[in-house]
Amino acid sequence: AQRVTQPEKLLSVFKGAPVELKCNYSYSGSPELFWYVQYSRQRLQLLLRHISRESIKGFTADLNKGETSFHLKKPFAQEEDSAMYYCALLLHNFNKFYFGSGTKLNVKP
Amino acid sequence: GAGVSQTPSNKVTEKGKYVELRCDPISGHTALYWYRQSLGQGPEFLIYFQGTGAADDSGLPNDRFFAVRPEGSVSTLKIQRTERGDSAVYLCASSLGAGTEQYFGPGTRLTVT
């Protein structure tokens, strides 16, 4: 069963525009959600996790248990934000991570 | 300090051959994960080690796949009788403990011809 869904394969926005990358999950327990990012020619790296409630590089993500969503948002996109973004769900009982299929963000000048 | 390293970076092999993929985690990281990433997909969990033991190998697709971590550090993913469908990028990640931040390696791109 698909546990993490990222409905958009590609999202193109202009520099300075708001951006929202969607992530929905399916899990009946207490989830822990993450966003990972992969810049061109770099390895996958953690962007943020919901329990830390931080803003990293201007990005934020709020866990909405009612809608089972964990959308990633940034009010003003920058060209350097262009990358692949993956949403991931951790099942603590099993120490397993489930990743979505990723969204490619392209920020145009 | 050094991050997670994986060797080789690229491996081309013929169908039916045996391959080994190596992962060197960050020193002191007790948890180690292997993932497979096919084109256009996110990383897919294969196996998780806590120390030397495989705590969860439920993601291994079949018995052609096997992984070891004999001394609780370096891990080797072994694939027997490779098939074209095994072609993918194999990622390794390590973390201080279960459920903590994972640090990924650069991956090994496996191509089975």
Backbone of each chain as ProteinMPNN parsed JSONL, in Angstrom:
{"seq_chain_A": "AQRVTQPEKLLSVFKGAPVELKCNYSYSGSPELFWYVQYSRQRLQLLLRHISRESIKGFTADLNKGETSFHLKKPFAQEEDSAMYYCALLLHNFNKFYFGSGTKLNVKP", "coords_chain_A": {"N_chain_A": [[0.841, -1.186, 0.0], [0.504, 2.206, -0.827], [2.149, 4.475, 1.067], [3.04, 7.07, 1.203], [2.266, 9.836, -0.664], [3.063, 11.878, -3.322], [1.668, 14.043, -5.286], [2.465, 15.629, -7.44], [4.724, 15.483, -10.051], [6.34, 17.341, -11.2], [6.97, 20.712, -10.55], [6.729, 23.941, -11.497], [7.744, 27.217, -10.922], [7.938, 30.814, -10.807], [10.736, 32.792, -9.829], [10.513, 34.251, -6.643], [7.845, 33.747, -6.357], [5.216, 32.137, -4.418], [5.539, 28.802, -3.138], [4.282, 25.491, -2.963], [4.68, 22.256, -2.06], [3.12, 19.246, -2.32], [2.232, 16.675, -0.013], [0.858, 13.691, 0.984], [-0.07, 11.248, 3.373], [-0.56, 7.843, 4.481], [-1.398, 6.413, 7.341], [-2.268, 4.998, 10.351], [-1.318, 5.325, 12.89], [0.814, 7.258, 15.108], [2.423, 9.475, 13.216], [5.721, 10.23, 11.975], [7.041, 12.731, 10.124], [9.031, 13.76, 7.34], [10.938, 15.957, 5.241], [13.03, 15.508, 2.525], [15.741, 16.613, 0.472], [17.209, 16.801, -2.743], [19.708, 18.226, -4.348], [21.006, 19.15, -7.588], [23.37, 16.84, -8.686], [24.123, 16.216, -6.115], [23.983, 14.484, -2.958], [21.173, 12.905, -1.361], [19.572, 14.721, 1.212], [18.55, 15.662, 4.52], [15.929, 17.972, 4.877], [13.868, 19.068, 6.544], [12.113, 18.13, 9.579], [9.037, 17.197, 11.021], [8.743, 17.229, 13.803], [10.591, 18.988, 14.78], [9.77, 21.432, 14.079], [10.927, 23.551, 12.69], [12.075, 26.266, 10.588], [13.642, 25.886, 7.634], [15.927, 27.155, 5.418], [13.96, 28.906, 4.68], [11.799, 27.302, 4.244], [8.838, 25.71, 5.408], [6.836, 23.232, 7.064], [3.792, 21.869, 7.926], [2.284, 19.458, 9.947], [-0.723, 17.977, 9.284], [-2.967, 16.233, 10.767], [-5.637, 15.664, 10.441], [-6.124, 15.93, 7.709], [-4.236, 14.251, 6.861], [-1.757, 15.233, 5.849], [1.33, 16.786, 4.845], [2.441, 19.221, 3.792], [4.921, 21.06, 2.017], [6.131, 24.327, 2.247], [6.987, 27.55, 0.921], [7.289, 30.993, 1.072], [8.491, 32.717, -0.813], [9.991, 31.731, -3.548], [13.317, 30.783, -4.491], [15.902, 30.688, -7.011], [17.89, 28.886, -6.33], [16.505, 26.993, -4.963], [15.691, 25.075, -6.661], [15.337, 21.692, -7.183], [15.079, 18.148, -6.372], [12.47, 17.028, -4.35], [11.613, 15.061, -1.604], [9.135, 13.539, 0.263], [8.899, 11.896, 3.378], [7.97, 9.198, 5.496], [8.214, 8.021, 8.768], [7.959, 4.996, 10.404], [7.884, 4.396, 13.592], [7.679, 2.112, 15.179], [8.717, 0.176, 13.601], [11.002, 1.19, 12.639], [11.247, 2.013, 9.988], [11.496, 3.777, 6.977], [9.382, 5.351, 4.708], [9.318, 6.577, 1.494], [8.05, 9.158, -0.625], [7.373, 9.513, -4.17], [8.609, 11.735, -5.082], [8.995, 15.218, -5.973], [9.859, 17.349, -8.517], [11.159, 20.461, -8.26], [11.205, 23.372, -10.049], [12.566, 26.424, -10.276], [12.082, 29.284, -11.951], [13.914, 31.976, -13.489]], "CA_chain_A": [[0.0, 0.0, 0.0], [1.258, 3.443, -0.925], [2.019, 5.181, 2.325], [3.337, 8.483, 1.002], [1.902, 10.248, -2.015], [3.393, 13.223, -3.788], [0.905, 14.008, -6.535], [3.082, 16.391, -8.537], [6.078, 15.069, -10.427], [7.093, 18.543, -11.557], [6.334, 21.976, -10.189], [7.515, 25.076, -11.996], [7.292, 28.523, -10.449], [8.898, 31.885, -11.045], [11.453, 33.327, -8.665], [9.726, 35.18, -5.848], [6.472, 33.258, -6.196], [5.078, 31.136, -3.35], [5.569, 27.415, -3.608], [3.765, 24.471, -2.05], [4.855, 20.891, -2.547], [2.137, 18.474, -1.586], [2.545, 15.339, 0.483], [-0.17, 13.036, 1.79], [0.39, 9.961, 3.892], [-1.575, 6.953, 5.038], [-0.892, 5.694, 8.51], [-3.25, 5.221, 11.405], [-0.657, 5.598, 14.158], [1.417, 8.586, 15.231], [3.474, 9.519, 12.196], [6.764, 11.241, 11.984], [7.202, 13.085, 8.717], [10.264, 14.446, 6.966], [11.195, 16.338, 3.855], [14.408, 15.383, 2.077], [15.98, 17.354, -0.762], [18.39, 16.389, -3.504], [20.136, 19.206, -5.338], [21.671, 18.541, -8.732], [24.698, 16.245, -8.485], [24.413, 16.06, -4.698], [23.281, 13.374, -2.353], [19.943, 13.182, -0.643], [19.841, 15.256, 2.543], [17.37, 16.066, 5.271], [15.588, 19.381, 4.856], [13.268, 19.331, 7.839], [11.27, 17.086, 10.15], [7.915, 17.923, 11.605], [8.818, 17.376, 15.255], [11.47, 20.09, 15.158], [9.0, 22.645, 13.83], [11.852, 24.604, 12.286], [12.05, 26.765, 9.217], [14.966, 25.679, 7.065], [16.044, 27.817, 4.107], [12.697, 29.556, 4.405], [10.738, 26.309, 4.078], [8.131, 25.19, 6.573], [5.871, 22.181, 6.773], [2.936, 21.588, 9.084], [1.596, 18.175, 9.92], [-2.168, 18.087, 9.445], [-3.414, 14.847, 10.945], [-6.992, 15.51, 9.914], [-6.038, 15.755, 6.264], [-3.057, 13.376, 6.645], [-0.894, 15.923, 4.901], [2.555, 17.403, 5.357], [2.855, 19.989, 2.625], [6.111, 21.911, 2.185], [5.79, 25.649, 1.731], [7.945, 28.645, 1.016], [6.546, 32.151, 0.534], [9.165, 33.357, -1.953], [10.947, 30.756, -4.062], [14.577, 31.25, -5.051], [16.401, 29.774, -8.044], [18.676, 27.82, -5.705], [15.602, 25.977, -4.41], [15.431, 24.058, -7.675], [15.852, 20.402, -6.705], [14.064, 17.107, -6.142], [12.029, 17.011, -2.959], [10.965, 13.814, -1.236], [8.476, 13.454, 1.551], [9.15, 10.573, 3.951], [7.229, 8.828, 6.702], [8.914, 7.062, 9.625], [7.165, 4.182, 11.303], [8.806, 4.187, 14.713], [7.653, 0.729, 15.681], [9.46, -0.685, 12.695], [12.2, 1.914, 12.195], [11.275, 2.003, 8.535], [11.143, 5.015, 6.302], [8.716, 5.251, 3.411], [9.495, 7.8, 0.735], [7.206, 9.413, -1.782], [8.065, 9.392, -5.459], [9.371, 12.95, -5.322], [8.54, 16.326, -6.815], [10.958, 18.191, -9.006], [10.837, 21.887, -8.225], [11.997, 24.185, -10.977], [12.306, 27.843, -10.048], [12.538, 29.991, -13.14], [14.337, 33.366, -13.184]], "C_chain_A": [[0.885, 1.248, 0.0], [1.079, 4.229, 0.359], [2.249, 6.679, 2.176], [3.068, 8.833, -0.456], [2.325, 11.686, -2.261], [2.774, 13.339, -5.175], [1.563, 14.705, -7.716], [4.479, 15.862, -8.812], [6.955, 16.288, -10.679], [6.279, 19.771, -11.166], [7.252, 23.105, -10.637], [6.914, 26.373, -11.504], [8.353, 29.552, -10.822], [9.527, 32.322, -9.717], [10.584, 34.368, -7.96], [8.289, 34.76, -5.628], [6.399, 32.289, -5.021], [5.092, 29.731, -3.946], [5.018, 26.497, -2.518], [3.932, 23.115, -2.705], [3.992, 19.98, -1.671], [2.649, 17.081, -1.196], [1.367, 14.856, 1.31], [0.323, 11.664, 2.213], [-0.789, 9.138, 4.359], [-0.927, 6.141, 6.144], [-1.803, 6.018, 9.662], [-2.62, 5.555, 12.75], [-0.148, 7.023, 14.227], [2.58, 8.683, 14.247], [4.583, 10.486, 12.544], [7.11, 11.493, 10.523], [8.45, 13.927, 8.508], [10.147, 14.952, 5.527], [12.695, 16.216, 3.605], [14.541, 16.121, 0.748], [17.243, 16.811, -1.428], [18.662, 17.428, -4.569], [20.916, 18.486, -6.438], [23.081, 18.088, -8.374], [25.099, 16.146, -7.015], [23.615, 14.886, -4.144], [22.03, 13.836, -1.624], [20.266, 13.674, 0.778], [18.539, 15.702, 3.201], [17.162, 17.571, 5.16], [14.953, 19.76, 6.192], [12.403, 18.153, 8.272], [10.204, 17.766, 10.995], [8.066, 18.135, 13.106], [9.692, 18.558, 15.664], [10.792, 21.438, 14.949], [9.893, 23.829, 13.462], [11.492, 25.133, 10.91], [13.475, 26.659, 8.703], [14.979, 26.271, 5.671], [14.724, 28.455, 3.698], [11.534, 28.612, 4.203], [10.129, 25.943, 5.421], [7.197, 24.086, 6.122], [5.097, 21.907, 8.048], [2.245, 20.253, 8.904], [0.116, 18.406, 10.202], [-2.715, 16.678, 9.536], [-4.805, 14.627, 10.395], [-6.989, 15.245, 8.42], [-4.91, 14.796, 5.878], [-2.137, 13.989, 5.596], [0.307, 16.532, 5.612], [3.159, 18.194, 4.198], [4.022, 20.911, 2.967], [5.835, 23.262, 1.522], [6.961, 26.61, 1.872], [7.284, 29.865, 0.384], [7.171, 32.767, -0.714], [10.264, 32.418, -2.464], [12.18, 31.449, -4.644], [15.082, 30.229, -6.069], [17.177, 28.62, -7.436], [17.813, 26.769, -5.015], [15.294, 24.881, -5.421], [16.116, 22.751, -7.291], [14.724, 19.385, -6.731], [13.752, 17.084, -4.652], [11.252, 15.727, -2.693], [10.37, 13.936, 0.156], [8.678, 12.04, 2.088], [8.416, 10.412, 5.269], [8.043, 7.798, 7.47], [7.902, 6.323, 10.484], [8.071, 3.769, 12.445], [8.834, 2.739, 15.176], [8.528, -0.186, 14.849], [10.769, -0.048, 12.225], [12.358, 1.867, 10.689], [10.828, 3.348, 8.001], [10.47, 4.678, 4.974], [8.826, 6.603, 2.722], [8.424, 7.915, -0.351], [8.046, 9.364, -3.048], [8.787, 10.677, -5.869], [8.674, 13.96, -6.217], [9.757, 17.136, -7.227], [10.483, 19.628, -9.016], [11.792, 22.624, -9.141], [11.61, 25.647, -10.753], [12.935, 28.627, -11.194], [12.906, 31.436, -12.801], [13.313, 34.394, -13.634]], "O_chain_A": [[1.875, 1.33, 0.727], [-0.041, 4.61, 0.699], [1.704, 7.469, 2.947], [3.592, 8.191, -1.366], [1.983, 12.591, -1.498], [3.306, 12.788, -6.138], [1.251, 14.405, -8.868], [5.317, 15.801, -7.913], [8.155, 16.273, -10.408], [5.077, 19.854, -11.415], [8.401, 23.203, -10.206], [5.714, 26.606, -11.651], [9.501, 29.214, -11.11], [8.922, 32.227, -8.649], [9.999, 35.246, -8.596], [7.586, 35.347, -4.805], [7.407, 31.68, -4.661], [4.71, 29.515, -5.096], [5.255, 26.699, -1.327], [3.388, 22.861, -3.779], [4.126, 19.957, -0.448], [3.38, 16.423, -1.936], [0.93, 15.54, 2.236], [1.056, 11.004, 1.476], [-1.876, 9.661, 4.603], [-0.046, 5.312, 5.917], [-2.085, 7.187, 9.927], [-3.311, 6.018, 13.658], [-0.617, 7.895, 13.496], [3.609, 8.034, 14.436], [4.396, 11.432, 13.309], [7.433, 10.564, 9.782], [8.863, 14.696, 9.376], [9.366, 14.441, 4.724], [13.515, 16.741, 4.358], [13.576, 16.238, -0.007], [18.203, 16.42, -0.765], [17.949, 17.512, -5.568], [21.413, 17.376, -6.25], [23.878, 18.854, -7.832], [26.282, 16.009, -6.703], [22.697, 14.374, -4.785], [21.868, 15.017, -1.317], [21.125, 13.111, 1.457], [17.571, 16.065, 2.533], [18.1, 18.35, 5.327], [15.434, 20.656, 6.886], [12.016, 17.306, 7.467], [10.459, 18.8, 11.612], [7.565, 19.127, 13.635], [9.552, 19.077, 16.772], [11.173, 22.446, 15.545], [9.642, 24.962, 13.872], [10.712, 24.53, 10.172], [14.396, 27.258, 9.257], [14.14, 25.931, 4.837], [14.408, 28.536, 2.512], [10.401, 29.055, 4.01], [10.82, 25.875, 6.437], [6.816, 24.011, 4.954], [5.681, 21.734, 9.118], [1.693, 19.957, 7.844], [-0.248, 18.965, 11.236], [-2.907, 16.007, 8.522], [-5.128, 13.532, 9.933], [-7.765, 14.427, 7.925], [-4.666, 14.563, 4.694], [-1.788, 13.357, 4.599], [0.289, 16.759, 6.822], [4.238, 17.876, 3.699], [4.095, 21.465, 4.064], [5.368, 23.327, 0.385], [7.788, 26.511, 2.779], [6.769, 29.776, -0.73], [6.459, 33.283, -1.575], [11.339, 32.331, -1.87], [12.098, 32.54, -5.207], [14.734, 29.05, -6.0], [17.138, 27.502, -7.951], [18.332, 25.762, -4.534], [14.696, 23.864, -5.068], [17.331, 22.713, -7.098], [13.581, 19.7, -7.06], [14.649, 17.115, -3.809], [10.356, 15.355, -3.45], [11.027, 14.381, 1.097], [8.63, 11.08, 1.318], [8.264, 11.356, 6.044], [8.51, 6.815, 6.895], [7.1, 6.93, 11.193], [8.925, 2.896, 12.287], [9.889, 2.208, 15.522], [9.02, -1.204, 15.336], [11.547, -0.672, 11.503], [13.464, 1.703, 10.175], [9.898, 3.967, 8.518], [10.94, 3.824, 4.222], [8.474, 7.637, 3.289], [7.962, 6.921, -0.91], [9.265, 9.196, -3.002], [9.49, 10.705, -6.879], [7.881, 13.61, -7.091], [10.567, 17.549, -6.398], [9.518, 19.97, -9.7], [13.013, 22.515, -9.025], [10.475, 26.049, -11.007], [14.153, 28.631, -11.377], [12.287, 32.05, -11.932], [13.521, 35.593, -13.451]]}, "seq_chain_B": "GAGVSQTPSNKVTEKGKYVELRCDPISGHTALYWYRQSLGQGPEFLIYFQGTGAADDSGLPNDRFFAVRPEGSVSTLKIQRTERGDSAVYLCASSLGAGTEQYFGPGTRLTVT", "coords_chain_B": {"N_chain_B": [[33.83, 16.03, 8.86], [34.214, 12.75, 7.278], [31.648, 11.681, 5.134], [28.993, 9.348, 4.427], [30.108, 6.741, 2.431], [30.045, 5.07, -0.731], [30.796, 2.262, -2.692], [31.117, 0.377, -5.758], [30.815, 3.499, -7.639], [29.503, 3.249, -9.97], [28.221, 0.378, -11.574], [28.318, -2.01, -14.008], [26.895, -4.913, -15.126], [26.453, -8.259, -16.371], [23.437, -9.947, -17.073], [22.535, -12.449, -14.78], [24.915, -12.532, -13.409], [26.862, -12.15, -10.352], [26.851, -9.581, -7.886], [28.431, -7.246, -5.677], [27.821, -4.639, -3.471], [29.145, -1.931, -1.737], [29.042, -0.259, 1.429], [30.186, 2.366, 3.398], [29.616, 3.549, 6.444], [29.054, 6.575, 8.401], [31.415, 7.061, 10.955], [30.721, 5.606, 14.059], [28.008, 5.579, 13.775], [25.267, 3.636, 14.458], [23.054, 2.655, 13.206], [22.08, 1.473, 10.021], [20.955, 1.72, 6.731], [19.689, 0.292, 3.729], [18.579, 1.248, 0.529], [16.65, 1.099, -2.491], [16.506, 2.802, -5.51], [14.545, 3.338, -8.152], [14.193, 4.579, -11.515], [12.581, 7.656, -11.554], [11.286, 7.256, -9.209], [10.926, 7.336, -5.592], [13.292, 6.632, -2.899], [13.297, 3.212, -1.989], [12.737, 1.189, 0.714], [14.98, -1.364, 1.719], [16.548, -2.885, 3.659], [17.403, -2.831, 7.135], [19.902, -2.259, 9.454], [20.816, -2.636, 12.837], [23.495, -2.104, 14.562], [25.302, -5.055, 14.263], [23.353, -6.758, 13.44], [20.624, -7.615, 11.267], [17.927, -5.801, 11.618], [15.546, -5.494, 10.339], [14.572, -6.922, 7.477], [12.624, -6.858, 5.668], [12.158, -5.513, 3.304], [13.702, -6.558, 1.287], [13.577, -7.784, -1.962], [13.546, -10.475, -2.857], [15.022, -13.781, -2.448], [17.416, -13.549, -3.745], [18.702, -11.363, -2.958], [20.854, -10.175, -0.453], [22.265, -8.988, 2.583], [25.014, -7.908, 4.598], [26.631, -7.048, 7.674], [29.094, -7.386, 9.221], [30.829, -6.432, 11.285], [29.547, -4.388, 12.383], [29.962, -2.008, 11.129], [31.026, -1.343, 8.179], [28.962, -2.252, 5.437], [27.725, -4.733, 3.187], [25.898, -5.172, 0.297], [24.534, -7.82, -1.375], [23.886, -9.281, -4.463], [22.577, -11.926, -6.131], [22.608, -13.804, -9.215], [21.83, -11.712, -11.069], [19.209, -9.697, -12.475], [17.669, -7.927, -15.217], [15.782, -6.228, -14.206], [16.822, -5.493, -11.804], [18.286, -3.28, -12.133], [19.103, -0.138, -11.0], [19.504, 2.683, -8.75], [21.341, 2.149, -5.901], [21.063, 3.018, -2.64], [22.684, 3.916, 0.362], [22.318, 4.615, 3.793], [23.172, 6.099, 6.916], [22.727, 6.392, 10.469], [22.773, 7.874, 13.777], [21.207, 6.462, 15.527], [18.26, 4.39, 15.657], [15.661, 5.815, 13.803], [16.648, 8.384, 13.9], [18.216, 11.288, 12.344], [18.974, 10.536, 9.023], [21.897, 10.024, 7.106], [22.822, 10.16, 3.86], [24.547, 8.193, 1.411], [26.289, 8.605, -1.762], [25.294, 6.799, -3.524], [25.119, 3.8, -5.553], [25.099, 3.174, -8.898], [23.569, 0.654, -10.505], [23.658, -1.281, -13.346], [22.194, -3.707, -15.218], [22.833, -5.697, -17.879]], "CA_chain_B": [[34.322, 14.657, 8.759], [33.79, 12.037, 6.092], [30.265, 11.241, 5.125], [28.765, 7.968, 4.003], [30.654, 6.484, 1.102], [29.582, 3.834, -1.371], [31.593, 1.838, -3.84], [31.56, 1.403, -6.712], [29.788, 4.506, -7.941], [28.77, 2.665, -11.095], [28.516, -1.036, -11.818], [27.606, -2.611, -15.119], [27.094, -6.349, -15.083], [25.59, -9.021, -17.264], [22.351, -10.738, -16.456], [22.964, -13.724, -14.23], [26.134, -12.409, -12.619], [26.772, -11.795, -8.93], [27.47, -8.294, -7.59], [28.5, -6.782, -4.293], [27.841, -3.183, -3.328], [29.689, -1.664, -0.406], [28.673, 0.995, 2.094], [30.961, 2.757, 4.577], [28.807, 4.562, 7.128], [29.758, 7.525, 9.251], [31.935, 6.398, 12.144], [29.905, 5.747, 15.262], [26.585, 5.394, 13.47], [24.92, 2.236, 14.684], [21.976, 2.253, 12.293], [22.442, 1.522, 8.599], [19.83, 1.375, 5.867], [19.851, 0.177, 2.286], [17.408, 1.571, -0.264], [16.779, 1.004, -3.94], [15.76, 3.875, -6.154], [14.359, 3.164, -9.584], [14.004, 5.838, -12.233], [11.299, 8.326, -11.354], [10.692, 6.857, -7.931], [11.668, 7.652, -4.387], [14.002, 5.482, -2.321], [12.463, 2.113, -1.488], [13.428, 0.502, 1.801], [15.362, -2.768, 1.531], [16.97, -3.549, 4.884], [17.888, -1.938, 8.192], [20.781, -2.881, 10.451], [21.135, -1.964, 14.087], [24.719, -2.823, 14.903], [25.663, -6.11, 13.31], [22.203, -7.566, 13.055], [19.585, -7.068, 10.402], [16.731, -5.646, 12.442], [14.369, -5.577, 9.478], [14.96, -7.166, 6.088], [11.359, -7.107, 4.972], [12.125, -4.861, 2.007], [14.458, -7.288, 0.27], [12.541, -8.274, -2.885], [13.545, -11.949, -2.956], [16.204, -14.378, -1.806], [18.656, -13.248, -4.461], [19.289, -10.21, -2.283], [21.319, -10.448, 0.895], [23.169, -7.941, 3.058], [25.72, -8.226, 5.831], [27.339, -5.965, 8.353], [29.692, -8.3, 10.205], [31.485, -5.789, 12.424], [28.75, -3.235, 12.81], [30.36, -0.778, 10.452], [30.836, -1.505, 6.736], [27.93, -3.203, 5.028], [27.771, -5.155, 1.794], [24.657, -5.685, -0.287], [24.928, -8.838, -2.341], [22.794, -9.667, -5.352], [22.924, -13.107, -6.923], [21.847, -14.037, -10.454], [21.192, -10.42, -11.353], [18.225, -9.585, -13.547], [17.611, -6.56, -15.736], [14.926, -5.45, -13.311], [17.578, -5.047, -10.622], [18.945, -2.023, -12.48], [18.598, 0.954, -10.158], [20.512, 3.27, -7.869], [21.249, 1.586, -4.558], [21.473, 4.032, -1.678], [22.943, 3.526, 1.739], [22.222, 5.726, 4.739], [23.465, 5.72, 8.303], [22.28, 7.352, 11.48], [23.28, 7.589, 15.122], [20.357, 5.433, 16.096], [17.028, 4.189, 14.914], [14.724, 6.926, 13.726], [17.295, 9.694, 13.915], [18.496, 11.79, 11.007], [19.77, 9.675, 8.16], [22.866, 10.646, 6.207], [22.865, 9.296, 2.689], [25.685, 8.114, 0.539], [26.033, 9.069, -3.126], [24.621, 5.76, -4.284], [25.762, 2.991, -6.595], [24.191, 2.94, -10.034], [23.735, -0.695, -11.026], [23.032, -1.539, -14.642], [22.27, -5.114, -15.598], [22.592, -5.76, -19.334]], "C_chain_B": [[33.788, 13.973, 7.522], [32.337, 11.62, 6.229], [30.179, 9.782, 4.764], [29.357, 7.795, 2.606], [30.159, 5.147, 0.583], [30.48, 3.527, -2.563], [31.017, 0.551, -4.429], [30.478, 2.453, -6.934], [28.903, 4.032, -9.088], [29.185, 1.222, -11.261], [27.65, -1.509, -12.973], [27.917, -4.098, -15.095], [26.129, -7.032, -16.028], [24.545, -9.78, -16.462], [22.909, -12.084, -15.998], [24.207, -13.653, -13.354], [25.825, -12.019, -11.178], [27.45, -10.445, -8.717], [27.456, -8.027, -6.087], [28.618, -5.27, -4.293], [28.225, -2.874, -1.887], [29.25, -0.309, 0.115], [29.558, 1.194, 3.321], [30.198, 3.854, 5.3], [29.688, 5.57, 7.867], [30.18, 6.81, 10.533], [31.049, 6.676, 13.355], [28.419, 5.608, 15.023], [26.224, 3.919, 13.591], [23.846, 1.74, 13.715], [22.43, 2.441, 10.851], [21.282, 0.992, 7.775], [20.316, 1.213, 4.426], [18.511, 0.482, 1.628], [17.722, 1.29, -1.725], [15.92, 2.104, -4.545], [15.722, 3.636, -7.653], [14.038, 4.507, -10.209], [12.606, 6.413, -11.984], [10.609, 7.987, -10.05], [11.523, 7.365, -6.754], [12.417, 6.435, -3.88], [13.018, 4.471, -1.73], [13.272, 1.318, -0.479], [13.748, -0.949, 1.444], [15.621, -3.456, 2.864], [17.551, -2.523, 5.84], [18.707, -2.757, 9.176], [20.852, -1.999, 11.694], [22.34, -2.727, 14.624], [25.023, -3.848, 13.824], [24.47, -6.865, 12.765], [21.222, -6.858, 12.16], [18.287, -7.008, 11.203], [15.458, -5.802, 11.619], [14.846, -5.764, 8.05], [13.731, -7.38, 5.215], [11.279, -6.469, 3.595], [12.937, -5.57, 0.931], [13.476, -7.983, -0.662], [12.456, -9.788, -3.002], [14.861, -12.478, -2.406], [17.482, -14.234, -2.621], [19.41, -12.106, -3.793], [19.657, -10.594, -0.851], [22.257, -9.33, 1.316], [23.777, -8.363, 4.373], [26.364, -6.975, 6.389], [28.085, -6.612, 9.533], [30.305, -7.64, 11.434], [30.745, -4.541, 12.874], [29.164, -1.933, 12.191], [30.045, -0.908, 8.969], [29.754, -2.544, 6.462], [28.09, -3.513, 3.547], [26.41, -5.69, 1.403], [25.051, -6.623, -1.425], [23.711, -9.234, -3.171], [23.283, -10.818, -6.214], [22.068, -13.154, -8.178], [21.088, -12.774, -10.868], [20.258, -10.496, -12.554], [18.164, -8.128, -13.996], [16.774, -5.652, -14.838], [15.621, -4.978, -12.041], [18.287, -3.728, -10.887], [18.282, -0.879, -11.727], [19.794, 1.631, -9.489], [20.29, 2.696, -6.477], [21.874, 2.577, -3.584], [21.695, 3.404, -0.309], [22.815, 4.776, 2.609], [22.588, 5.232, 6.117], [22.95, 6.799, 9.24], [22.788, 6.915, 12.852], [22.487, 6.478, 15.79], [19.09, 5.343, 15.295], [16.155, 5.428, 14.954], [15.336, 8.296, 13.798], [17.68, 10.095, 12.495], [19.4, 10.847, 10.241], [20.694, 10.515, 7.295], [23.086, 9.669, 5.051], [24.22, 9.316, 2.005], [25.314, 8.565, -0.866], [25.335, 8.035, -4.007], [25.541, 4.998, -5.225], [24.74, 2.772, -7.693], [24.514, 1.581, -10.626], [22.966, -0.826, -12.332], [23.268, -2.992, -15.005], [21.895, -5.223, -17.068], [22.146, -7.148, -19.772]], "O_chain_B": [[32.989, 14.555, 6.789], [31.872, 11.256, 7.309], [31.178, 9.064, 4.792], [29.124, 8.612, 1.716], [29.89, 4.22, 1.348], [30.864, 4.412, -3.328], [30.487, -0.28, -3.693], [29.351, 2.299, -6.463], [27.721, 4.366, -9.165], [30.358, 0.881, -11.108], [26.423, -1.424, -12.93], [29.082, -4.492, -15.049], [25.118, -6.458, -16.432], [24.772, -10.189, -15.323], [23.645, -12.757, -16.72], [24.52, -14.604, -12.638], [24.712, -11.623, -10.834], [28.504, -10.184, -9.297], [26.598, -8.511, -5.348], [29.422, -4.697, -5.03], [27.703, -3.47, -0.945], [29.105, 0.654, -0.638], [29.668, 0.312, 4.172], [30.14, 4.983, 4.812], [30.908, 5.42, 7.937], [29.406, 6.054, 11.121], [30.681, 7.818, 13.635], [27.645, 5.527, 15.977], [26.799, 3.066, 12.915], [23.75, 0.544, 13.444], [23.075, 3.432, 10.508], [20.704, -0.05, 8.085], [21.229, 1.906, 3.977], [17.457, 0.046, 2.091], [18.88, 1.248, -2.14], [14.772, 2.312, -4.152], [16.743, 3.723, -8.335], [13.659, 5.454, -9.519], [11.593, 5.74, -12.18], [9.47, 8.392, -9.82], [12.674, 7.769, -6.916], [12.207, 5.326, -4.371], [12.046, 4.833, -1.068], [14.362, 0.833, -0.785], [12.895, -1.674, 0.932], [15.006, -4.476, 3.175], [18.107, -1.502, 5.434], [18.272, -3.8, 9.663], [20.937, -0.774, 11.602], [22.212, -3.861, 15.085], [25.004, -3.544, 12.631], [24.57, -7.538, 11.739], [21.012, -5.65, 12.275], [17.636, -8.027, 11.436], [14.417, -6.197, 12.144], [15.458, -4.864, 7.474], [13.803, -8.007, 4.158], [10.421, -6.84, 2.795], [12.854, -5.196, -0.239], [12.61, -8.717, -0.185], [11.37, -10.323, -3.228], [15.709, -11.709, -1.954], [18.527, -14.747, -2.222], [20.601, -11.907, -4.032], [18.887, -11.241, -0.141], [22.974, -8.781, 0.479], [23.16, -9.075, 5.165], [26.605, -5.994, 5.686], [27.735, -6.399, 10.694], [30.301, -8.229, 12.515], [31.265, -3.741, 13.652], [28.773, -0.864, 12.66], [28.927, -0.618, 8.543], [29.645, -3.561, 7.147], [28.529, -2.674, 2.761], [25.841, -6.546, 2.081], [25.809, -6.25, -2.321], [22.635, -9.489, -2.63], [24.275, -10.698, -6.932], [20.958, -12.624, -8.213], [19.864, -12.78, -10.996], [20.483, -11.245, -13.504], [18.552, -7.218, -13.263], [17.035, -4.453, -14.732], [15.078, -4.165, -11.292], [18.831, -3.121, -9.965], [17.07, -0.677, -11.806], [20.939, 1.204, -9.644], [19.183, 2.753, -5.941], [23.05, 2.926, -3.69], [20.983, 2.489, 0.106], [23.174, 5.873, 2.18], [22.342, 4.073, 6.452], [22.766, 7.954, 8.855], [23.174, 5.765, 13.062], [23.037, 5.658, 16.526], [18.866, 6.121, 14.368], [15.939, 6.016, 16.014], [14.612, 9.291, 13.762], [17.489, 9.324, 11.554], [20.444, 10.416, 10.732], [20.316, 11.583, 6.814], [23.481, 8.519, 5.246], [24.935, 10.318, 2.019], [24.152, 8.874, -1.133], [24.849, 8.353, -5.093], [26.594, 5.489, -5.633], [23.651, 2.251, -7.451], [25.594, 1.374, -11.179], [21.776, -0.519, -12.406], [24.409, -3.447, -15.089], [20.778, -4.885, -17.459], [21.902, -7.373, -20.958]]}, "name": "protein", "num_of_chains": 2, "seq": "AQRVTQPEKLLSVFKGAPVELKCNYSYSGSPELFWYVQYSRQRLQLLLRHISRESIKGFTADLNKGETSFHLKKPFAQEEDSAMYYCALLLHNFNKFYFGSGTKLNVKPGAGVSQTPSNKVTEKGKYVELRCDPISGHTALYWYRQSLGQGPEFLIYFQGTGAADDSGLPNDRFFAVRPEGSVSTLKIQRTERGDSAVYLCASSLGAGTEQYFGPGTRLTVT"}
